């Protein structure tokens, strides 16, 4: 099951790419209220958006991003049939990707 919900919406001559990622985004500074132990850091470090295999956004993230982050991008010059792919990787080596076709 993917951790990414990827939605594409046409807005005149542009495409709005919306992504919701399910991820805990722990900073490593918060404590567990039950045990009192510090929760280990677990956050997304890289987010990449590709349009037809070409990288159009390559973002370096840190602990400042909230839990279950939402991202939105606008693509120009996108046509029906084009492929959009979103990829993330975190500080623990996990990663995921989602792909959608512009209708």
N, CA, C and O atoms as CSV, one atom per row, in Angstrom:
chain,resi,resn,atom,element,x,y,z
A,1,UNK,N,N,0.839,-1.180,0.000
A,1,UNK,CA,C,0.000,0.000,0.000
A,1,UNK,C,C,0.884,1.242,0.000
A,1,UNK,O,O,1.811,1.354,0.802
A,2,UNK,N,N,0.596,2.157,-0.887
A,2,UNK,CA,C,1.397,3.368,-1.004
A,2,UNK,C,C,1.106,4.342,0.135
A,2,UNK,O,O,-0.012,4.409,0.645
A,3,UNK,N,N,2.123,5.086,0.517
A,3,UNK,CA,C,1.973,6.114,1.543
A,3,UNK,C,C,1.650,7.465,0.921
A,3,UNK,O,O,1.545,8.466,1.629
A,4,UNK,N,N,1.490,7.500,-0.406
A,4,UNK,CA,C,1.271,8.756,-1.126
A,4,UNK,C,C,-0.092,8.745,-1.804
A,4,UNK,O,O,-0.436,7.799,-2.513
A,5,UNK,N,N,-0.863,9.801,-1.579
A,5,UNK,CA,C,-2.076,10.032,-2.348
A,5,UNK,C,C,-1.739,11.149,-3.320
A,5,UNK,O,O,-1.476,12.278,-2.907
A,6,UNK,N,N,-1.746,10.841,-4.593
A,6,UNK,CA,C,-1.346,11.790,-5.636
A,6,UNK,C,C,-2.560,12.127,-6.487
A,6,UNK,O,O,-3.219,11.236,-7.024
A,7,UNK,N,N,-2.854,13.422,-6.610
A,7,UNK,CA,C,-4.003,13.889,-7.381
A,7,UNK,C,C,-3.540,14.956,-8.376
A,7,UNK,O,O,-2.719,15.817,-8.059
A,8,UNK,N,N,-4.094,14.871,-9.588
A,8,UNK,CA,C,-3.786,15.844,-10.636
A,8,UNK,C,C,-5.073,16.546,-11.027
A,8,UNK,O,O,-6.118,15.911,-11.170
A,9,UNK,N,N,-4.994,17.871,-11.202
A,9,UNK,CA,C,-6.184,18.633,-11.578
A,9,UNK,C,C,-5.797,19.687,-12.607
A,9,UNK,O,O,-4.844,20.442,-12.413
A,10,UNK,N,N,-6.545,19.727,-13.696
A,10,UNK,CA,C,-6.283,20.710,-14.747
A,10,UNK,C,C,-6.792,22.080,-14.300
A,10,UNK,O,O,-7.915,22.205,-13.811
A,11,UNK,N,N,-5.952,23.108,-14.475
A,11,UNK,CA,C,-6.310,24.495,-14.186
A,11,UNK,C,C,-5.865,25.344,-15.366
A,11,UNK,O,O,-4.728,25.810,-15.423
A,12,UNK,N,N,-6.791,25.536,-16.313
A,12,UNK,CA,C,-6.499,26.254,-17.560
A,12,UNK,C,C,-5.339,25.587,-18.277
A,12,UNK,O,O,-5.472,24.441,-18.707
A,13,UNK,N,N,-4.199,26.267,-18.423
A,13,UNK,CA,C,-3.064,25.696,-19.148
A,13,UNK,C,C,-2.045,25.039,-18.217
A,13,UNK,O,O,-0.955,24.674,-18.658
A,14,UNK,N,N,-2.381,24.886,-16.953
A,14,UNK,CA,C,-1.472,24.274,-15.979
A,14,UNK,C,C,-2.117,23.058,-15.344
A,14,UNK,O,O,-3.331,22.870,-15.421
A,15,UNK,N,N,-1.285,22.228,-14.710
A,15,UNK,CA,C,-1.761,21.067,-13.964
A,15,UNK,C,C,-1.367,21.264,-12.503
A,15,UNK,O,O,-0.202,21.520,-12.198
A,16,UNK,N,N,-2.335,21.146,-11.610
A,16,UNK,CA,C,-2.074,21.209,-10.177
A,16,UNK,C,C,-1.802,19.789,-9.689
A,16,UNK,O,O,-2.648,18.904,-9.816
A,17,UNK,N,N,-0.619,19.585,-9.132
A,17,UNK,CA,C,-0.226,18.295,-8.571
A,17,UNK,C,C,-0.331,18.418,-7.059
A,17,UNK,O,O,0.335,19.253,-6.447
A,18,UNK,N,N,-1.175,17.579,-6.459
A,18,UNK,CA,C,-1.339,17.597,-5.007
A,18,UNK,C,C,-0.939,16.242,-4.461
A,18,UNK,O,O,-1.307,15.206,-5.016
A,19,UNK,N,N,-0.174,16.252,-3.358
A,19,UNK,CA,C,0.287,15.002,-2.762
A,19,UNK,C,C,0.141,15.065,-1.248
A,19,UNK,O,O,0.527,16.041,-0.605
A,20,UNK,N,N,-0.423,14.003,-0.703
A,20,UNK,CA,C,-0.521,13.840,0.743
A,20,UNK,C,C,0.275,12.584,1.085
A,20,UNK,O,O,-0.006,11.500,0.573
A,21,UNK,N,N,1.273,12.742,1.959
A,21,UNK,CA,C,2.157,11.634,2.321
A,21,UNK,C,C,1.896,11.243,3.767
A,21,UNK,O,O,1.889,12.097,4.654
A,22,UNK,N,N,1.683,9.963,4.006
A,22,UNK,CA,C,1.507,9.455,5.358
A,22,UNK,C,C,2.895,9.138,5.916
A,22,UNK,O,O,3.553,8.199,5.468
A,23,UNK,N,N,3.333,9.930,6.897
A,23,UNK,CA,C,4.672,9.758,7.479
A,23,UNK,C,C,4.685,10.411,8.859
A,23,UNK,O,O,4.116,11.490,9.021
A,24,UNK,N,N,5.323,9.784,9.873
A,24,UNK,CA,C,5.303,10.337,11.234
A,24,UNK,C,C,6.087,11.633,11.418
A,24,UNK,O,O,5.733,12.438,12.280
A,25,UNK,N,N,7.133,11.856,10.641
A,25,UNK,CA,C,7.929,13.087,10.711
A,25,UNK,C,C,8.339,13.442,12.154
A,25,UNK,O,O,8.051,14.535,12.639
A,26,UNK,N,N,9.005,12.513,12.813
A,26,UNK,CA,C,9.499,12.747,14.173
A,26,UNK,C,C,10.826,13.500,14.132
A,26,UNK,O,O,11.707,13.178,13.334
A,27,UNK,N,N,10.962,14.502,14.994
A,27,UNK,CA,C,12.157,15.346,15.004
A,27,UNK,C,C,13.323,14.730,15.766
A,27,UNK,O,O,14.478,15.082,15.524
A,28,UNK,N,N,13.032,13.819,16.678
A,28,UNK,CA,C,14.077,13.272,17.541
A,28,UNK,C,C,14.221,14.069,18.823
A,28,UNK,O,O,15.131,13.817,19.612
A,29,UNK,N,N,13.337,15.020,19.035
A,29,UNK,CA,C,13.388,15.867,20.240
A,29,UNK,C,C,12.152,15.712,21.124
A,29,UNK,O,O,12.087,16.279,22.214
A,30,UNK,N,N,11.183,14.947,20.650
A,30,UNK,CA,C,9.938,14.774,21.393
A,30,UNK,C,C,10.025,13.514,22.262
A,30,UNK,O,O,10.683,12.543,21.887
A,31,UNK,N,N,9.369,13.532,23.406
A,31,UNK,CA,C,9.369,12.348,24.275
A,31,UNK,C,C,8.021,11.643,24.209
A,31,UNK,O,O,6.979,12.260,23.987
A,32,UNK,N,N,8.075,10.347,24.407
A,32,UNK,CA,C,6.864,9.538,24.470
A,32,UNK,C,C,6.185,9.818,25.803
A,32,UNK,O,O,6.813,9.653,26.848
A,33,UNK,N,N,4.912,10.240,25.802
A,33,UNK,CA,C,4.254,10.594,27.059
A,33,UNK,C,C,4.109,9.415,28.028
A,33,UNK,O,O,4.054,9.621,29.240
A,34,UNK,N,N,4.047,8.194,27.515
A,34,UNK,CA,C,3.884,7.031,28.376
A,34,UNK,C,C,5.191,6.570,29.007
A,34,UNK,O,O,5.245,6.304,30.208
A,35,UNK,N,N,6.249,6.475,28.197
A,35,UNK,CA,C,7.520,5.943,28.699
A,35,UNK,C,C,8.504,7.029,29.127
A,35,UNK,O,O,9.407,6.768,29.922
A,36,UNK,N,N,8.335,8.239,28.608
A,36,UNK,CA,C,9.281,9.312,28.904
A,36,UNK,C,C,10.544,9.249,28.065
A,36,UNK,O,O,11.419,10.104,28.205
A,37,UNK,N,N,10.655,8.253,27.195
A,37,UNK,CA,C,11.826,8.089,26.324
A,37,UNK,C,C,11.724,9.034,25.126
A,37,UNK,O,O,10.631,9.338,24.647
A,38,UNK,N,N,12.869,9.486,24.659
A,38,UNK,CA,C,12.902,10.336,23.461
A,38,UNK,C,C,12.581,9.476,22.248
A,38,UNK,O,O,13.155,8.402,22.067
A,39,UNK,N,N,11.655,9.960,21.415
A,39,UNK,CA,C,11.310,9.256,20.183
A,39,UNK,C,C,12.408,9.506,19.156
A,39,UNK,O,O,12.785,10.656,18.929
A,40,UNK,N,N,12.930,8.449,18.529
A,40,UNK,CA,C,14.018,8.626,17.563
A,40,UNK,C,C,13.573,9.426,16.332
A,40,UNK,O,O,12.410,9.377,15.930
A,41,UNK,N,N,14.507,10.149,15.752
A,41,UNK,CA,C,14.223,10.949,14.559
A,41,UNK,C,C,13.780,10.048,13.413
A,41,UNK,O,O,14.364,8.989,13.181
A,42,UNK,N,N,12.747,10.478,12.704
A,42,UNK,CA,C,12.221,9.744,11.550
A,42,UNK,C,C,11.482,10.756,10.676
A,42,UNK,O,O,10.323,11.081,10.936
A,43,UNK,N,N,12.154,11.246,9.647
A,43,UNK,CA,C,11.580,12.308,8.821
A,43,UNK,C,C,12.030,12.172,7.365
A,43,UNK,O,O,13.060,11.565,7.070
A,44,UNK,N,N,11.243,12.745,6.476
A,44,UNK,CA,C,11.549,12.728,5.043
A,44,UNK,C,C,12.699,13.695,4.783
A,44,UNK,O,O,12.675,14.841,5.234
A,45,UNK,N,N,13.705,13.222,4.051
A,45,UNK,CA,C,14.860,14.057,3.739
A,45,UNK,C,C,14.867,14.537,2.283
A,45,UNK,O,O,15.442,15.579,1.966
A,46,UNK,N,N,14.215,13.760,1.399
A,46,UNK,CA,C,14.223,14.144,-0.006
A,46,UNK,C,C,12.850,13.914,-0.626
A,46,UNK,O,O,12.208,12.892,-0.383
A,47,UNK,N,N,12.415,14.870,-1.422
A,47,UNK,CA,C,11.155,14.779,-2.160
A,47,UNK,C,C,11.455,15.189,-3.602
A,47,UNK,O,O,12.011,16.258,-3.851
A,48,UNK,N,N,11.078,14.322,-4.546
A,48,UNK,CA,C,11.370,14.606,-5.955
A,48,UNK,C,C,10.099,14.473,-6.788
A,48,UNK,O,O,9.337,13.519,-6.632
A,49,UNK,N,N,9.882,15.449,-7.679
A,49,UNK,CA,C,8.760,15.420,-8.605
A,49,UNK,C,C,9.322,15.303,-10.019
A,49,UNK,O,O,10.190,16.074,-10.427
A,50,UNK,N,N,8.804,14.315,-10.760
A,50,UNK,CA,C,9.238,14.104,-12.132
A,50,UNK,C,C,8.049,14.251,-13.080
A,50,UNK,O,O,6.934,13.828,-12.775
A,51,UNK,N,N,8.313,14.859,-14.233
A,51,UNK,CA,C,7.304,15.008,-15.284
A,51,UNK,C,C,7.871,14.345,-16.527
A,51,UNK,O,O,8.848,14.825,-17.102
A,52,UNK,N,N,7.259,13.241,-16.942
A,52,UNK,CA,C,7.749,12.445,-18.074
A,52,UNK,C,C,9.221,12.057,-17.893
A,52,UNK,O,O,9.993,12.098,-18.850
A,53,UNK,N,N,9.611,11.683,-16.672
A,53,UNK,CA,C,10.974,11.233,-16.391
A,53,UNK,C,C,11.977,12.350,-16.151
A,53,UNK,O,O,13.124,12.073,-15.799
A,54,UNK,N,N,11.582,13.594,-16.331
A,54,UNK,CA,C,12.476,14.741,-16.119
A,54,UNK,C,C,12.206,15.317,-14.738
A,54,UNK,O,O,11.053,15.565,-14.383
A,55,UNK,N,N,13.249,15.530,-13.963
A,55,UNK,CA,C,13.099,16.083,-12.616
A,55,UNK,C,C,12.729,17.560,-12.725
A,55,UNK,O,O,13.465,18.349,-13.317
A,56,UNK,N,N,11.574,17.930,-12.145
A,56,UNK,CA,C,11.132,19.316,-12.163
A,56,UNK,C,C,11.202,19.957,-10.778
A,56,UNK,O,O,11.164,21.182,-10.664
A,57,UNK,N,N,11.303,19.145,-9.724
A,57,UNK,CA,C,11.480,19.657,-8.366
A,57,UNK,C,C,12.249,18.614,-7.573
A,57,UNK,O,O,11.890,17.436,-7.568
A,58,UNK,N,N,13.308,19.049,-6.904
A,58,UNK,CA,C,14.108,18.168,-6.061
A,58,UNK,C,C,14.305,18.898,-4.734
A,58,UNK,O,O,15.134,19.802,-4.635
A,59,UNK,N,N,13.544,18.505,-3.722
A,59,UNK,CA,C,13.487,19.226,-2.452
A,59,UNK,C,C,14.237,18.473,-1.363
A,59,UNK,O,O,14.091,17.259,-1.220
A,60,UNK,N,N,15.036,19.202,-0.600
A,60,UNK,CA,C,15.714,18.656,0.570
A,60,UNK,C,C,14.925,19.101,1.795
A,60,UNK,O,O,14.801,20.299,2.045
A,61,UNK,N,N,14.388,18.147,2.565
A,61,UNK,CA,C,13.538,18.449,3.707
A,61,UNK,C,C,14.266,18.153,5.016
A,61,UNK,O,O,15.311,17.503,5.029
A,62,UNK,N,N,13.695,18.640,6.109
A,62,UNK,CA,C,14.285,18.408,7.431
A,62,UNK,C,C,13.164,18.164,8.440
A,62,UNK,O,O,12.031,17.866,8.061
A,63,UNK,N,N,13.480,18.288,9.689
A,63,UNK,CA,C,12.523,18.030,10.765
A,63,UNK,C,C,11.453,19.109,10.869
A,63,UNK,O,O,10.500,18.944,11.631
A,64,UNK,N,N,11.575,20.189,10.143
A,64,UNK,CA,C,10.624,21.301,10.243
A,64,UNK,C,C,9.298,21.016,9.542
A,64,UNK,O,O,8.366,21.812,9.658
A,65,UNK,N,N,9.188,19.908,8.822
A,65,UNK,CA,C,7.964,19.575,8.110
A,65,UNK,C,C,7.046,18.767,9.024
A,65,UNK,O,O,7.502,17.887,9.753
A,66,UNK,N,N,5.749,19.074,8.977
A,66,UNK,CA,C,4.783,18.449,9.884
A,66,UNK,C,C,4.488,16.993,9.532
A,66,UNK,O,O,4.827,16.513,8.450
A,67,UNK,N,N,3.851,16.314,10.469
A,67,UNK,CA,C,3.415,14.937,10.287
A,67,UNK,C,C,2.411,14.879,9.130
A,67,UNK,O,O,1.623,15.806,8.941
A,68,UNK,N,N,2.444,13.788,8.358
A,68,UNK,CA,C,1.566,13.589,7.202
A,68,UNK,C,C,1.539,14.832,6.304
A,68,UNK,O,O,0.488,15.448,6.126
A,69,UNK,N,N,2.690,15.197,5.744
A,69,UNK,CA,C,2.775,16.456,4.998
A,69,UNK,C,C,1.983,16.457,3.687
A,69,UNK,O,O,1.777,15.424,3.050
A,70,UNK,N,N,1.550,17.663,3.317
A,70,UNK,CA,C,0.835,17.923,2.075
A,70,UNK,C,C,1.716,18.832,1.216
A,70,UNK,O,O,2.248,19.831,1.700
A,71,UNK,N,N,1.861,18.479,-0.052
A,71,UNK,CA,C,2.644,19.287,-0.979
A,71,UNK,C,C,1.812,19.558,-2.225
A,71,UNK,O,O,1.002,18.726,-2.633
A,72,UNK,N,N,2.012,20.717,-2.821
A,72,UNK,CA,C,1.313,21.054,-4.063
A,72,UNK,C,C,2.293,21.742,-5.010
A,72,UNK,O,O,3.111,22.563,-4.594
A,73,UNK,N,N,2.192,21.390,-6.283
A,73,UNK,CA,C,3.044,21.955,-7.333
A,73,UNK,C,C,2.158,22.282,-8.526
A,73,UNK,O,O,1.110,21.665,-8.716
A,74,UNK,N,N,2.582,23.255,-9.332
A,74,UNK,CA,C,1.897,23.558,-10.586
A,74,UNK,C,C,2.866,23.270,-11.727
A,74,UNK,O,O,4.013,23.717,-11.717
A,75,UNK,N,N,2.382,22.517,-12.708
A,75,UNK,CA,C,3.185,22.200,-13.887
A,75,UNK,C,C,2.675,22.975,-15.084
A,75,UNK,O,O,1.475,22.992,-15.358
A,76,UNK,N,N,3.593,23.619,-15.799
A,76,UNK,CA,C,3.250,24.272,-17.060
A,76,UNK,C,C,3.596,23.305,-18.181
A,76,UNK,O,O,4.379,22.374,-17.991
A,77,UNK,N,N,3.018,23.527,-19.328
A,77,UNK,CA,C,3.319,22.732,-20.530
A,77,UNK,C,C,3.066,21.242,-20.337
A,77,UNK,O,O,3.778,20.415,-20.908
A,78,UNK,N,N,2.076,20.896,-19.551
A,78,UNK,CA,C,1.712,19.496,-19.359
A,78,UNK,C,C,0.518,19.177,-20.252
A,78,UNK,O,O,-0.407,19.978,-20.387
A,79,UNK,N,N,0.556,17.993,-20.858
A,79,UNK,CA,C,-0.491,17.593,-21.787
A,79,UNK,C,C,-1.129,16.279,-21.331
A,79,UNK,O,O,-0.529,15.531,-20.558
A,80,UNK,N,N,-2.337,16.001,-21.807
A,80,UNK,CA,C,-2.948,14.709,-21.497
A,80,UNK,C,C,-2.036,13.570,-21.951
A,80,UNK,O,O,-1.447,13.619,-23.031
A,81,UNK,N,N,-1.933,12.557,-21.114
A,81,UNK,CA,C,-1.058,11.418,-21.411
A,81,UNK,C,C,0.311,11.523,-20.768
A,81,UNK,O,O,1.031,10.529,-20.684
A,82,UNK,N,N,0.684,12.716,-20.312
A,82,UNK,CA,C,1.973,12.887,-19.626
A,82,UNK,C,C,1.946,12.161,-18.285
A,82,UNK,O,O,0.893,12.021,-17.662
A,83,UNK,N,N,3.124,11.700,-17.849
A,83,UNK,CA,C,3.249,10.992,-16.580
A,83,UNK,C,C,3.883,11.906,-15.527
A,83,UNK,O,O,4.841,12.627,-15.804
A,84,UNK,N,N,3.328,11.858,-14.318
A,84,UNK,CA,C,3.854,12.613,-13.182
A,84,UNK,C,C,4.188,11.604,-12.090
A,84,UNK,O,O,3.381,10.731,-11.772
A,85,UNK,N,N,5.384,11.730,-11.518
A,85,UNK,CA,C,5.830,10.796,-10.484
A,85,UNK,C,C,6.373,11.574,-9.292
A,85,UNK,O,O,7.121,12.536,-9.463
A,86,UNK,N,N,5.994,11.155,-8.083
A,86,UNK,CA,C,6.485,11.758,-6.853
A,86,UNK,C,C,7.219,10.670,-6.068
A,86,UNK,O,O,6.713,9.560,-5.908
A,87,UNK,N,N,8.411,11.001,-5.582
A,87,UNK,CA,C,9.248,10.050,-4.851
A,87,UNK,C,C,9.733,10.713,-3.574
A,87,UNK,O,O,10.127,11.880,-3.594
A,88,UNK,N,N,9.710,9.981,-2.454
A,88,UNK,CA,C,10.290,10.495,-1.219
A,88,UNK,C,C,11.232,9.454,-0.627
A,88,UNK,O,O,11.098,8.258,-0.884
A,89,UNK,N,N,12.186,9.929,0.169
A,89,UNK,CA,C,13.099,9.066,0.925
A,89,UNK,C,C,13.281,9.690,2.300
A,89,UNK,O,O,13.268,10.913,2.438
A,90,UNK,N,N,13.452,8.840,3.328
A,90,UNK,CA,C,13.624,9.390,4.673
A,90,UNK,C,C,14.983,9.039,5.269
A,90,UNK,O,O,15.785,8.338,4.652
A,91,UNK,N,N,15.226,9.539,6.477
A,91,UNK,CA,C,16.527,9.382,7.127
A,91,UNK,C,C,16.792,7.951,7.598
A,91,UNK,O,O,17.908,7.652,8.021
A,92,UNK,N,N,15.813,7.071,7.538
A,92,UNK,CA,C,15.989,5.671,7.937
A,92,UNK,C,C,16.126,4.742,6.727
A,92,UNK,O,O,16.180,3.522,6.885
A,93,UNK,N,N,16.182,5.307,5.537
A,93,UNK,CA,C,16.366,4.506,4.335
A,93,UNK,C,C,15.079,4.033,3.674
A,93,UNK,O,O,15.132,3.337,2.660
A,94,UNK,N,N,13.930,4.395,4.225
A,94,UNK,CA,C,12.659,4.035,3.595
A,94,UNK,C,C,12.365,5.006,2.457
A,94,UNK,O,O,12.839,6.142,2.449
A,95,UNK,N,N,11.579,4.536,1.503
A,95,UNK,CA,C,11.179,5.407,0.402
A,95,UNK,C,C,9.874,4.886,-0.197
A,95,UNK,O,O,9.458,3.759,0.070
A,96,UNK,N,N,9.250,5.713,-0.997
A,96,UNK,CA,C,8.021,5.337,-1.687
A,96,UNK,C,C,7.868,6.247,-2.895
A,96,UNK,O,O,8.501,7.300,-2.985
A,97,UNK,N,N,7.025,5.826,-3.811
A,97,UNK,CA,C,6.750,6.643,-4.987
A,97,UNK,C,C,5.319,6.382,-5.448
A,97,UNK,O,O,4.732,5.339,-5.158
A,98,UNK,N,N,4.782,7.344,-6.164
A,98,UNK,CA,C,3.457,7.220,-6.774
A,98,UNK,C,C,3.510,7.889,-8.131
A,98,UNK,O,O,4.207,8.886,-8.324
A,99,UNK,N,N,2.768,7.329,-9.063
A,99,UNK,CA,C,2.765,7.847,-10.428
A,99,UNK,C,C,1.330,8.005,-10.897
A,99,UNK,O,O,0.463,7.209,-10.536
A,100,UNK,N,N,1.078,9.029,-11.700
A,100,UNK,CA,C,-0.256,9.272,-12.251
A,100,UNK,C,C,-0.113,9.806,-13.668
A,100,UNK,O,O,0.911,10.382,-14.037
A,101,UNK,N,N,-1.159,9.603,-14.449
A,101,UNK,CA,C,-1.206,10.087,-15.830
A,101,UNK,C,C,-2.169,11.255,-15.915
A,101,UNK,O,O,-3.264,11.212,-15.352
A,102,UNK,N,N,-1.760,12.297,-16.618
A,102,UNK,CA,C,-2.613,13.465,-16.812
A,102,UNK,C,C,-3.715,13.111,-17.794
A,102,UNK,O,O,-3.454,12.598,-18.882
A,103,UNK,N,N,-4.943,13.388,-17.399
A,103,UNK,CA,C,-6.086,13.076,-18.272
A,103,UNK,C,C,-6.546,14.293,-19.028
A,103,UNK,O,O,-7.495,14.213,-19.807
